Amino acid sequence: MEMTEIIKRVCRQSAFVLLPFAIVSAVIEWKRLPLSILIGGVLALANLKGLAWGIGGLVGAAGQVSGKLVFFSLIRLFILFVILIILLWLKVINIAGIFIGITTVLVLLMIEGFKSAKEA
């Protein structure tokens, strides 16, 4: 299975898992927790796509790590942290929701990785 297929499957499954988590969390804390879960999931998916793009560039470079690839990886992480800090500073999100969203995407990615490893 190709890496882009795995990412598409993780994105699709994340939508089906994160939305019910956000709806259920609205019962617990309706102000920031559902939005935090969704934002955490979206940021994790965006980071995953950026990571896949970087790995694709690494594989295409015949095993040589270019300075441009490292630079774009650091920029991607910097942008992710800046977004999180700004949203925390504005009190739009809370840490628990972000953690749930990111962890959900990570678990779904691991499950898809195990499935594709079994098929190979």
C-alpha positions in Angstrom: 0.0 0.0 0.0 1.3 3.4 -0.9 1.9 6.1 1.7 -0.6 8.5 0.1 -3.3 5.7 0.4 -2.5 5.3 4.1 -2.8 9.0 4.7 -6.1 9.2 2.8 -7.5 6.3 4.9 -6.3 8.0 8.1 -7.9 11.3 7.1 -11.2 9.5 6.3 -11.2 7.5 9.6 -10.2 10.5 11.6 -13.3 12.4 10.4 -15.5 9.4 11.5 -13.8 9.2 15.0 -13.1 12.9 15.8 -16.6 14.1 15.1 -18.3 11.7 17.6 -15.5 12.5 20.2 -16.3 16.2 19.8 -20.0 15.7 20.1 -19.6 13.5 23.2 -17.2 16.0 24.7 -19.8 18.8 24.2 -21.7 17.2 27.1 -18.6 17.5 29.4 -17.5 21.0 28.5 -19.3 22.6 25.6 -17.2 25.8 25.3 -13.6 24.7 24.3 -13.2 21.0 24.5 -15.1 20.0 21.2 -13.3 22.7 19.2 -10.0 21.7 20.8 -10.4 18.0 19.8 -11.2 19.0 16.2 -8.3 21.5 16.0 -5.9 18.9 17.4 -7.0 16.4 14.8 -6.7 18.8 12.0 -3.3 20.0 13.1 -2.1 16.3 13.4 -3.4 15.5 9.9 -1.7 18.6 8.5 1.5 17.7 10.2 1.2 14.1 8.9 0.8 15.3 5.3 3.8 17.6 5.8 5.8 14.7 7.2 4.8 12.5 4.3 5.8 15.2 1.8 9.2 15.5 3.6 9.7 11.7 3.6 8.8 11.6 -0.1 11.5 14.3 -0.7 14.0 12.3 1.3 13.3 9.1 -0.7 13.5 11.0 -3.9 16.9 12.4 -2.9 18.5 8.9 -3.0 19.1 8.8 0.7 20.8 12.2 1.1 19.3 14.5 3.5 19.2 18.0 2.0 19.4 21.2 3.9 16.2 22.3 2.3 14.3 19.3 3.6 15.6 19.8 7.2 14.7 23.5 6.9 11.1 22.8 5.8 10.7 20.3 8.5 11.8 22.8 11.1 9.5 25.5 9.6 6.6 23.0 9.7 7.1 22.3 13.4 7.6 26.0 14.2 4.3 26.9 12.4 2.5 24.1 14.4 3.9 25.4 17.7 3.0 29.0 16.8 -0.5 28.1 16.0 -0.9 26.2 19.2 0.6 29.0 21.3 -1.6 31.6 19.7 -4.8 29.5 20.2 -3.8 28.9 23.8 -3.0 32.6 24.4 -6.4 33.5 23.0 -8.0 30.8 25.2 -9.7 29.2 22.2 -8.5 25.7 23.0 -7.5 23.7 26.0 -4.6 21.2 26.3 -6.7 18.1 27.0 -8.7 18.5 23.8 -5.6 19.1 21.7 -4.1 16.0 23.2 -7.1 13.9 22.5 -7.3 15.1 18.9 -3.6 14.5 18.2 -3.6 11.1 20.0 -6.6 9.9 18.0 -4.9 10.6 14.7 -1.7 9.0 16.0 -3.6 5.8 17.0 -5.4 5.6 13.7 -2.1 6.0 11.9 -0.6 3.2 13.9 -3.6 0.9 13.1 -3.3 1.7 9.4 0.4 1.1 9.5 0.0 -2.3 11.1 -2.7 -3.2 8.6 -0.5 -2.3 5.7 2.5 -4.1 7.2 0.4 -7.3 7.5 -0.6 -7.0 3.8 3.0 -6.5 2.6 
